[in-house]
Amino acid sequence: MTIATILTPRMIVIGGGAVAQVADVLKQVGGTRALVVTDKFMVSSGKLAAATDPLAKAGVAFDVFSDTIEDPTTDVVEAGVARLQAGGYDSLVAFGGGSPIDTAKAMSVLAANGGRMRQYKVPNPIPKQGLPLVAIPTTAGTGSEVTRFTIITDTETDEKMLIAGVPCMAAAAIVDYELTLTKPYRLTADTAIDSLTHAIEAYVSKRASPHADALARTAMATIYRNIRAVCAEPQNRAAREAMMLAATQAGMAFSNSSVALVHGMSRPIGAFFHVPHGLSNAMLLPAITAFSAGAALGRYADCARVMGIAGDDVSDQTAVAMLLDALRSLNADLKVPTPKAYGIDEARYMSLMPTMAEQALASGSPNNHPRVPTRDEIVALYRQVWA
Ligand SMILES: [Fe+2]
């Protein structure tokens, strides 16, 4: 018998305008004095007011920590912890993309457990639960608001560390698609492919379960149906709403199953070359799907059918061939570059491939993949996607 352990936030509030309920949600998870974790752009653009105005109006005490960066680092987390401990806060509100949410999770973990972030990287346990976090995503992508993971780059080694467990769960998530209406094209496309990758990887993972399957299937169907519309028509509210819900569902799927080889190989590309996470996933997804399809033909064929790419009347082999074509076409349509076209230095990329392969394997994600690669096979895949 296979036993699946399912984690979700205690509370998820979903819908246009839901962010206005932030003060009530915070109260329901026990917060009375919050540190709001976000980035500089959310402050300078005025977007943060969507969360802070309702807090102020409700008379909730809060301050703002806006020093988070893309690909959050241990330095930023440690600065955030110092701020958290100096202010006597009893809760956190994260507002932004995956980076502020991951930073807030790591701050909660590190403040409660002490030491250095690397002590808690997978597979190490996190002994103590930290402060309750209300996570409010402004992108439809990472699913961090509902996952048991945070990804933090170790400043000393450039390693993107995976940290996982109940203490990494937000207490509550507010999923408000109206916050995504102003996302620019590239961010919309990259985050959409990230969430599609979450759904596919959750479904083909060795850790898949019927519960996660249901979320993955509905998420991949919705994402594939809406991904071109949401990129071409930024103000298409129906597409934005569909993508936001699907990104959260894909997050719940992989949090309760896993991601796999695409994410394992994507993190080092992000860490060394600062390629946005969804974009590095996109660079890898078609080649890794081709590499793996033979090991889980039925599962990949299901993906093709659920996404509406193949009909029920074709063989698994044909369905998977159609899936590969569709993923390559999607990358072309969404203007996904190769690492070379992105402008990465060739000599550095080639020389770092063995290190990236080591880090990919060390993250544990490739072990969940239907075809577990050797280090040399990972290097070969990095070489294959280069140009
Ligand atoms: Fe991801």
Boltz pocket constraint, residues with backbone or C-beta under 6 A from the ligand:
constraints:
  - pocket:
      binder: B
      contacts: [[A, 141], [A, 142], [A, 194], [A, 195], [A, 198], [A, 263], [A, 277]]
      max_distance: 6.0
